[in-house]
Amino acid sequence: RAAAAAAQGASEREAEEARQRHACEQLRAELDALRRAAELEEGKARAKADEERRAREREAAALQECAALRQRLLALEASASAASAPGAAVAAAPSPPSSGVSGEAP
């Protein structure tokens, strides 16, 4: 009888250990799945951050180009304004010879 009780106790312990191992394996599998999901989300977040950084860099480059074009436009407008100012055409045109015959004094 004692041997039967001891055998039953050992059997119950083995069954409990098997249940605990199974529960542990399930928890490990869940942990691995959560770890993979976290790594995937981290990768997505990193990709999004990289895309946002590239978008900011493109925007900054576009703003720099816009500023350079604005400066060029202002310079061209200043040149056009100076060319159309009164007296600018006279100053830019060659002066005619005084006597009409070149090389002779009046």
DSSP file (Angstrom, degrees, kcal/mol; ACC not computed):
  #  RESIDUE AA STRUCTURE BP1 BP2  ACC     N-H-->O    O-->H-N    N-H-->O    O-->H-N    TCO  KAPPA ALPHA  PHI   PSI    X-CA   Y-CA   Z-CA
    1    1 A R     >        0   0    0      0, 0.0     4,-2.3     0, 0.0     5,-0.2   0.000 360.0 360.0 360.0 -43.6    0.0    0.0    0.0
    2    2 A A  H  >  +     0   0    0      1,-0.2     4,-2.5     2,-0.2     5,-0.2   0.887 360.0  51.6 -63.0 -39.3    2.8    2.4    0.9
    3    3 A A  H  > S+     0   0    0      2,-0.2     4,-2.4     1,-0.2    -1,-0.2   0.894 109.4  49.7 -65.9 -38.7    4.5    1.6   -2.4
    4    4 A A  H  > S+     0   0    0      2,-0.2     4,-2.4     1,-0.2    -2,-0.2   0.897 111.6  48.5 -66.0 -40.4    1.3    2.3   -4.3
    5    5 A A  H  X S+     0   0    0     -4,-2.3     4,-2.5     2,-0.2    -2,-0.2   0.902 112.2  49.0 -65.8 -41.3    0.9    5.6   -2.5
    6    6 A A  H  X S+     0   0    0     -4,-2.5     4,-2.4     2,-0.2    -2,-0.2   0.902 111.7  49.2 -65.3 -40.1    4.5    6.6   -3.3
    7    7 A A  H  X S+     0   0    0     -4,-2.4     4,-2.3     2,-0.2    -2,-0.2   0.899 111.7  48.7 -66.1 -39.6    4.0    5.6   -6.9
    8    8 A Q  H  X S+     0   0    0     -4,-2.4     4,-2.4     2,-0.2    -2,-0.2   0.901 111.3  50.2 -66.8 -39.9    0.8    7.7   -7.1
    9    9 A G  H  X S+     0   0    0     -4,-2.5     4,-2.4     2,-0.2    -2,-0.2   0.908 111.4  48.2 -63.2 -42.4    2.6   10.6   -5.5
   10   10 A A  H  X S+     0   0    0     -4,-2.4     4,-2.5     1,-0.2    -2,-0.2   0.896 111.3  50.9 -65.1 -39.3    5.4   10.4   -7.9
   11   11 A S  H  X S+     0   0    0     -4,-2.3     4,-2.3     2,-0.2    -2,-0.2   0.901 110.2  49.0 -64.5 -41.3    3.0   10.1  -10.8
   12   12 A E  H  X S+     0   0    0     -4,-2.4     4,-2.5     2,-0.2    -2,-0.2   0.897 111.2  50.1 -65.9 -40.2    1.2   13.3   -9.6
   13   13 A R  H  X S+     0   0    0     -4,-2.4     4,-2.8     2,-0.2    -2,-0.2   0.918 111.0  49.2 -63.6 -42.5    4.5   15.1   -9.3
   14   14 A E  H  X S+     0   0    0     -4,-2.5     4,-2.4     2,-0.2    -2,-0.2   0.908 111.3  49.3 -62.9 -41.1    5.5   14.1  -12.8
   15   15 A A  H  X S+     0   0    0     -4,-2.3     4,-2.3     2,-0.2    -2,-0.2   0.915 112.2  48.1 -64.0 -42.3    2.1   15.2  -14.1
   16   16 A E  H  X S+     0   0    0     -4,-2.5     4,-2.5     2,-0.2    -2,-0.2   0.909 111.6  49.8 -64.9 -41.9    2.4   18.6  -12.3
   17   17 A E  H  X S+     0   0    0     -4,-2.8     4,-2.7     2,-0.2    -1,-0.2   0.897 110.1  51.2 -62.7 -39.4    6.0   19.1  -13.6
   18   18 A A  H  X S+     0   0    0     -4,-2.4     4,-2.5     2,-0.2    -2,-0.2   0.913 110.4  48.7 -64.5 -42.0    4.7   18.3  -17.1
   19   19 A R  H  X S+     0   0    0     -4,-2.3     4,-2.6     2,-0.2    -2,-0.2   0.914 112.4  48.7 -62.6 -42.3    1.9   20.9  -16.7
   20   20 A Q  H  X S+     0   0    0     -4,-2.5     4,-2.5     2,-0.2    -2,-0.2   0.901 111.3  49.3 -65.9 -40.5    4.5   23.4  -15.5
   21   21 A R  H  X S+     0   0    0     -4,-2.7     4,-2.7     2,-0.2    -2,-0.2   0.927 112.1  48.9 -62.5 -43.6    6.8   22.7  -18.4
   22   22 A H  H  X S+     0   0    0     -4,-2.5     4,-2.3     2,-0.2    -2,-0.2   0.923 112.2  47.8 -62.6 -44.3    4.0   23.1  -20.8
   23   23 A A  H  X S+     0   0    0     -4,-2.6     4,-2.4     1,-0.2    -1,-0.2   0.894 112.0  50.8 -62.7 -39.8    2.9   26.4  -19.3
   24   24 A C  H  X S+     0   0    0     -4,-2.5     4,-2.5     2,-0.2    -2,-0.2   0.916 109.6  49.6 -64.3 -43.6    6.5   27.6  -19.4
   25   25 A E  H  X S+     0   0    0     -4,-2.7     4,-2.4     2,-0.2    -2,-0.2   0.888 110.5  50.9 -62.6 -39.5    6.8   26.6  -23.1
   26   26 A Q  H  X S+     0   0    0     -4,-2.3     4,-2.5     2,-0.2    -1,-0.2   0.921 110.4  48.8 -64.0 -42.8    3.6   28.5  -23.8
   27   27 A L  H  X S+     0   0    0     -4,-2.4     4,-2.7     2,-0.2    -2,-0.2   0.896 110.6  50.7 -64.1 -39.7    4.9   31.6  -22.0
   28   28 A R  H  X S+     0   0    0     -4,-2.5     4,-2.7     2,-0.2    -1,-0.2   0.918 110.4  49.5 -62.9 -42.1    8.2   31.4  -23.9
   29   29 A A  H  X S+     0   0    0     -4,-2.4     4,-2.4     2,-0.2    -2,-0.2   0.915 112.3  47.6 -63.2 -42.6    6.3   31.2  -27.2
   30   30 A E  H  X S+     0   0    0     -4,-2.5     4,-2.7     2,-0.2    -2,-0.2   0.913 111.9  50.6 -63.7 -42.0    4.1   34.2  -26.2
   31   31 A L  H  X S+     0   0    0     -4,-2.7     4,-2.6     2,-0.2    -2,-0.2   0.919 110.3  49.1 -61.9 -44.3    7.3   36.1  -25.2
   32   32 A D  H  X S+     0   0    0     -4,-2.7     4,-2.6     2,-0.2    -1,-0.2   0.915 111.6  49.4 -61.5 -42.8    9.0   35.3  -28.5
   33   33 A A  H  X S+     0   0    0     -4,-2.4     4,-2.4     1,-0.2    -2,-0.2   0.916 112.6  47.4 -63.1 -42.6    5.8   36.4  -30.4
   34   34 A L  H  X S+     0   0    0     -4,-2.7     4,-2.5     2,-0.2    -2,-0.2   0.889 111.1  51.6 -64.8 -38.8    5.7   39.7  -28.4
   35   35 A R  H  X S+     0   0    0     -4,-2.6     4,-2.4     2,-0.2    -2,-0.2   0.926 111.2  47.2 -63.7 -44.8    9.4   40.2  -29.0
   36   36 A R  H  X S+     0   0    0     -4,-2.6     4,-2.4     2,-0.2    -2,-0.2   0.914 112.5  49.8 -63.2 -42.1    9.0   39.7  -32.8
   37   37 A A  H  X S+     0   0    0     -4,-2.4     4,-2.6     1,-0.2    -2,-0.2   0.905 111.1  49.4 -63.1 -41.0    6.0   42.1  -32.8
   38   38 A A  H  X S+     0   0    0     -4,-2.5     4,-2.6     2,-0.2    -2,-0.2   0.905 110.9  49.5 -64.9 -41.2    8.0   44.7  -30.9
   39   39 A E  H  X S+     0   0    0     -4,-2.4     4,-2.3     2,-0.2    -2,-0.2   0.898 111.1  50.0 -64.3 -39.6   10.9   44.4  -33.3
   40   40 A L  H  X S+     0   0    0     -4,-2.4     4,-2.3     2,-0.2    -2,-0.2   0.934 112.5  46.1 -63.3 -46.2    8.5   44.8  -36.2
   41   41 A E  H  X S+     0   0    0     -4,-2.6     4,-2.7     1,-0.2    -2,-0.2   0.885 111.5  52.5 -64.0 -38.2    6.9   47.9  -34.7
   42   42 A E  H  X S+     0   0    0     -4,-2.6     4,-2.5     2,-0.2    -1,-0.2   0.911 109.3  49.7 -63.3 -41.6   10.3   49.3  -33.9
   43   43 A G  H  X S+     0   0    0     -4,-2.3     4,-2.4     2,-0.2    -2,-0.2   0.906 111.2  48.9 -63.1 -41.8   11.4   48.8  -37.5
   44   44 A K  H  X S+     0   0    0     -4,-2.3     4,-2.5     2,-0.2    -2,-0.2   0.923 111.9  48.9 -63.0 -43.6    8.3   50.5  -38.7
   45   45 A A  H  X S+     0   0    0     -4,-2.7     4,-2.5     1,-0.2    -2,-0.2   0.898 111.5  49.6 -63.8 -40.0    8.8   53.4  -36.4
   46   46 A R  H  X S+     0   0    0     -4,-2.5     4,-2.4     2,-0.2    -1,-0.2   0.916 111.2  49.0 -64.7 -42.5   12.4   53.7  -37.5
   47   47 A A  H  X S+     0   0    0     -4,-2.4     4,-2.4     2,-0.2    -2,-0.2   0.905 111.9  49.2 -63.7 -41.0   11.4   53.7  -41.2
   48   48 A K  H  X S+     0   0    0     -4,-2.5     4,-2.6     2,-0.2    -2,-0.2   0.920 111.1  49.2 -64.4 -43.4    8.8   56.4  -40.5
   49   49 A A  H  X S+     0   0    0     -4,-2.5     4,-2.3     1,-0.2    -2,-0.2   0.894 111.0  50.4 -63.0 -39.7   11.3   58.5  -38.6
   50   50 A D  H  X S+     0   0    0     -4,-2.4     4,-2.5     2,-0.2    -2,-0.2   0.915 111.0  48.5 -64.1 -42.7   13.8   58.1  -41.5
   51   51 A E  H  X S+     0   0    0     -4,-2.4     4,-2.3     2,-0.2    -2,-0.2   0.901 111.4  49.8 -64.9 -40.6   11.1   59.1  -44.0
   52   52 A E  H  X S+     0   0    0     -4,-2.6     4,-2.3     2,-0.2    -1,-0.2   0.897 110.5  50.5 -63.9 -39.5   10.2   62.2  -41.9
   53   53 A R  H  X S+     0   0    0     -4,-2.3     4,-2.3     2,-0.2    -2,-0.2   0.927 111.0  48.4 -64.2 -43.9   13.8   63.2  -41.7
   54   54 A R  H  X S+     0   0    0     -4,-2.5     4,-2.6     1,-0.2    -2,-0.2   0.887 110.3  52.2 -63.6 -37.7   14.2   62.9  -45.5
   55   55 A A  H  X S+     0   0    0     -4,-2.3     4,-2.5     2,-0.2    -1,-0.2   0.911 109.6  48.7 -64.4 -41.6   11.1   64.9  -46.0
   56   56 A R  H  X S+     0   0    0     -4,-2.3     4,-2.6     2,-0.2    -2,-0.2   0.900 111.3  50.4 -63.8 -39.6   12.4   67.7  -43.7
   57   57 A E  H  X S+     0   0    0     -4,-2.3     4,-2.3     2,-0.2    -2,-0.2   0.909 111.2  48.3 -65.0 -41.4   15.7   67.6  -45.6
   58   58 A R  H  X S+     0   0    0     -4,-2.6     4,-2.4     2,-0.2    -2,-0.2   0.908 112.1  49.8 -64.1 -40.4   13.9   67.9  -48.9
   59   59 A E  H  X S+     0   0    0     -4,-2.5     4,-2.4     2,-0.2    -2,-0.2   0.916 110.5  49.3 -64.2 -43.0   11.8   70.8  -47.5
   60   60 A A  H  X S+     0   0    0     -4,-2.6     4,-2.3     2,-0.2    -2,-0.2   0.908 111.6  49.2 -63.6 -41.1   14.9   72.6  -46.3
   61   61 A A  H  X S+     0   0    0     -4,-2.3     4,-2.5     2,-0.2    -1,-0.2   0.905 111.0  50.0 -64.4 -40.5   16.6   72.2  -49.7
   62   62 A A  H  X S+     0   0    0     -4,-2.4     4,-2.5     2,-0.2    -2,-0.2   0.895 110.3  50.1 -64.7 -39.5   13.5   73.5  -51.4
   63   63 A L  H  X S+     0   0    0     -4,-2.4     4,-2.4     2,-0.2    -2,-0.2   0.891 110.6  49.6 -65.6 -39.2   13.4   76.5  -49.1
   64   64 A Q  H  X S+     0   0    0     -4,-2.3     4,-2.3     2,-0.2    -2,-0.2   0.922 111.9  48.1 -64.3 -43.0   17.1   77.2  -49.8
   65   65 A E  H  X S+     0   0    0     -4,-2.5     4,-2.6     1,-0.2    -2,-0.2   0.906 111.0  51.4 -63.6 -41.0   16.5   77.0  -53.5
   66   66 A C  H  X S+     0   0    0     -4,-2.5     4,-2.4     1,-0.2    -1,-0.2   0.915 109.8  49.4 -61.5 -43.5   13.5   79.3  -53.2
   67   67 A A  H  X S+     0   0    0     -4,-2.4     4,-2.2     2,-0.2    -2,-0.2   0.901 111.3  49.3 -63.6 -40.9   15.6   81.9  -51.2
   68   68 A A  H  X S+     0   0    0     -4,-2.3     4,-2.2     2,-0.2    -2,-0.2   0.909 111.9  48.2 -65.4 -41.4   18.3   81.7  -53.9
   69   69 A L  H  X S+     0   0    0     -4,-2.6     4,-2.6     2,-0.2    -2,-0.2   0.883 109.8  52.9 -65.9 -37.2   15.8   82.2  -56.7
   70   70 A R  H  X S+     0   0    0     -4,-2.4     4,-2.5     2,-0.2    -2,-0.2   0.913 109.6  48.6 -63.6 -42.1   14.2   85.1  -54.8
   71   71 A Q  H  X S+     0   0    0     -4,-2.2     4,-2.2     2,-0.2    -2,-0.2   0.907 111.7  49.5 -63.2 -41.5   17.7   86.8  -54.5
   72   72 A R  H  X S+     0   0    0     -4,-2.2     4,-2.5     2,-0.2    -2,-0.2   0.912 110.6  50.4 -64.3 -41.8   18.3   86.2  -58.2
   73   73 A L  H  X S+     0   0    0     -4,-2.6     4,-2.8     2,-0.2    -2,-0.2   0.915 109.8  50.3 -61.8 -43.8   14.8   87.8  -59.0
   74   74 A L  H  X S+     0   0    0     -4,-2.5     4,-2.3     1,-0.2    -1,-0.2   0.899 110.9  49.3 -62.1 -39.8   15.6   90.8  -56.8
   75   75 A A  H  X S+     0   0    0     -4,-2.2     4,-2.2     2,-0.2    -2,-0.2   0.913 112.4  47.6 -65.8 -42.1   18.9   91.3  -58.6
   76   76 A L  H  X S+     0   0    0     -4,-2.5     4,-2.7     2,-0.2    -2,-0.2   0.902 111.6  50.5 -66.0 -40.1   17.3   91.0  -62.0
   77   77 A E  H  X S+     0   0    0     -4,-2.8     4,-2.6     2,-0.2    -2,-0.2   0.899 110.1  50.3 -63.7 -39.4   14.5   93.4  -61.0
   78   78 A A  H  X S+     0   0    0     -4,-2.3     4,-2.4     2,-0.2    -2,-0.2   0.904 111.7  48.1 -64.6 -40.5   17.2   95.9  -59.8
   79   79 A S  H  X S+     0   0    0     -4,-2.2     4,-2.3     2,-0.2    -2,-0.2   0.919 113.0  47.5 -65.3 -43.3   19.1   95.6  -63.1
   80   80 A A  H  X S+     0   0    0     -4,-2.7     4,-1.7     2,-0.2    -2,-0.2   0.895 112.3  49.9 -64.8 -39.7   15.9   96.1  -65.1
   81   81 A S  H  X S+     0   0    0     -4,-2.6     4,-0.6     1,-0.2    -2,-0.2   0.910 111.7  47.7 -65.4 -42.1   14.9   99.1  -62.9
   82   82 A A  H >< S+     0   0    0     -4,-2.4     3,-0.6     1,-0.2    -2,-0.2   0.882 111.3  51.3 -66.8 -36.9   18.4  100.6  -63.4
   83   83 A A  H 3< S+     0   0    0     -4,-2.3    -1,-0.2     1,-0.2    -2,-0.2   0.813 113.0  45.0 -70.7 -29.2   18.2  100.0  -67.1
   84   84 A S  H 3< S+     0   0    0     -4,-1.7    -1,-0.2    -5,-0.2    -2,-0.2   0.433  86.9 114.1 -95.0   1.3   14.8  101.7  -67.5
   85   85 A A  S XX S-     0   0    0     -3,-0.6     3,-2.0    -4,-0.6     4,-0.5  -0.408  82.3 -90.9 -70.3 147.7   15.6  104.7  -65.3
   86   86 A P  T 34 S+     0   0    0      0, 0.0    -1,-0.1     0, 0.0    -2,-0.1  -0.344 115.4  22.3 -58.4 135.9   15.7  108.1  -67.0
   87   87 A G  T 3> S+     0   0    0     -3,-0.1     4,-2.4    -4,-0.1     5,-0.2   0.179  96.0  99.4  91.6 -17.4   19.2  108.9  -68.3
   88   88 A A  H <> S+     0   0    0     -3,-2.0     4,-1.8     2,-0.2     5,-0.1   0.886  83.4  48.6 -69.3 -37.1   20.2  105.2  -68.3
   89   89 A A  H  X S+     0   0    0     -4,-0.5     4,-1.8     2,-0.2    -1,-0.2   0.894 112.8  48.3 -69.1 -38.8   19.6  105.0  -72.1
   90   90 A V  H  4 S+     0   0    0      1,-0.2    -2,-0.2     2,-0.2    -1,-0.2   0.913 113.3  47.2 -66.1 -42.2   21.6  108.1  -72.7
   91   91 A A  H  < S+     0   0    0     -4,-2.4    -1,-0.2     1,-0.2    -2,-0.2   0.833 114.8  46.6 -69.5 -30.4   24.4  106.9  -70.5
   92   92 A A  H  < S+     0   0    0     -4,-1.8    -1,-0.2    -5,-0.2    -2,-0.2   0.773  97.5  84.0 -83.2 -25.4   24.4  103.5  -72.2
   93   93 A A  S  < S-     0   0    0     -4,-1.8     2,-0.1    -5,-0.1     0, 0.0  -0.507  89.0-108.5 -78.7 145.8   24.2  104.9  -75.8
   94   94 A P        -     0   0    0      0, 0.0    -1,-0.1     0, 0.0    -2,-0.1  -0.473  36.4-112.6 -69.9 144.1   27.5  105.9  -77.5
   95   95 A S        -     0   0    0     -2,-0.1     3,-0.1    -4,-0.1    -4,-0.0  -0.580  32.0-117.1 -78.6 139.6   27.9  109.6  -77.9
   96   96 A P        -     0   0    0      0, 0.0    -1,-0.1     0, 0.0    -3,-0.0  -0.365  37.6 -91.8 -72.1 154.5   27.8  110.8  -81.5
   97   97 A P        -     0   0    0      0, 0.0     5,-0.1     0, 0.0     0, 0.0  -0.362  33.3-127.4 -63.9 148.0   30.9  112.5  -82.9
   98   98 A S  S    S+     0   0    0      1,-0.2     4,-0.1     3,-0.1     7,-0.1   0.865 102.7  28.6 -70.8 -36.0   30.8  116.3  -82.5
   99   99 A S  S    S-     0   0    0      2,-0.3    -1,-0.2     5,-0.3     3,-0.1   0.567 102.7-119.1-100.9 -10.0   31.5  117.3  -86.1
  100  100 A G  S    S+     0   0    0      1,-0.2     2,-0.5     4,-0.1    -2,-0.1   0.155  91.0  90.2  92.2 -21.6   30.0  114.3  -87.8
  101  101 A V  S >  S-     0   0    0      3,-0.1     3,-1.1     4,-0.0    -2,-0.3  -0.937  79.9-126.5-110.3 127.6   33.4  113.5  -89.4
  102  102 A S  T 3  S+     0   0    0     -2,-0.5     3,-0.1     1,-0.2     0, 0.0  -0.473  86.6  18.6 -78.9 144.1   35.4  111.2  -87.4
  103  103 A G  T 3  S+     0   0    0      1,-0.3     2,-0.3    -2,-0.2    -1,-0.2   0.268  99.8 106.0  88.0 -11.4   38.9  112.1  -86.5
  104  104 A E    <   -     0   0    0     -3,-1.1    -5,-0.3     2,-0.0    -1,-0.3  -0.742  69.2-121.8-103.0 150.7   38.5  115.8  -87.3
  105  105 A A              0   0    0     -2,-0.3    -4,-0.0     1,-0.1    -1,-0.0  -0.562 360.0 360.0 -82.2 153.0   38.3  118.6  -84.8
  106  106 A P              0   0    0      0, 0.0    -1,-0.1     0, 0.0    -2,-0.0   0.488 360.0 360.0 -71.0 360.0   35.2  120.8  -84.9
